[in-house]
């Protein structure tokens, strides 16, 4: 084995949980941004309506970016959690294999 970084599966799972929490926060921000979107009556007439035509696409773009961030966080949370579960399973299988090896050496 190399001198790489090691981390217990529990710590890796904790990172996955943090990523999922951040994803939930991104979803909350997206909802709040949608709710905060000013309606047509706020913009007034004339210049206000022209400004709204500029605002709406940018606001939707911002919400889309927030959605993409949330999707990426969710994906990474899933990957990190799966990695932790796989490492945990592998550790258990290795421990069992070494136990069987010791039993064989001791003639059990």
Number of C-alpha atoms within 10 A of each C-alpha: 3 4 5 6 5 7 10 11 19 14 11 20 19 15 17 24 17 14 22 21 16 17 24 16 14 21 18 14 16 19 13 12 16 13 10 9 13 13 10 11 9 11 14 13 11 8 10 14 15 12 13 18 11 11 14 13 11 12 15 14 12 14 20 13 14 21 17 14 16 24 17 14 21 20 16 17 24 17 13 20 22 15 16 22 16 13 17 15 13 12 14 12 12 12 12 12 12 12 12 13 13 12 11 10 9 8 7 8
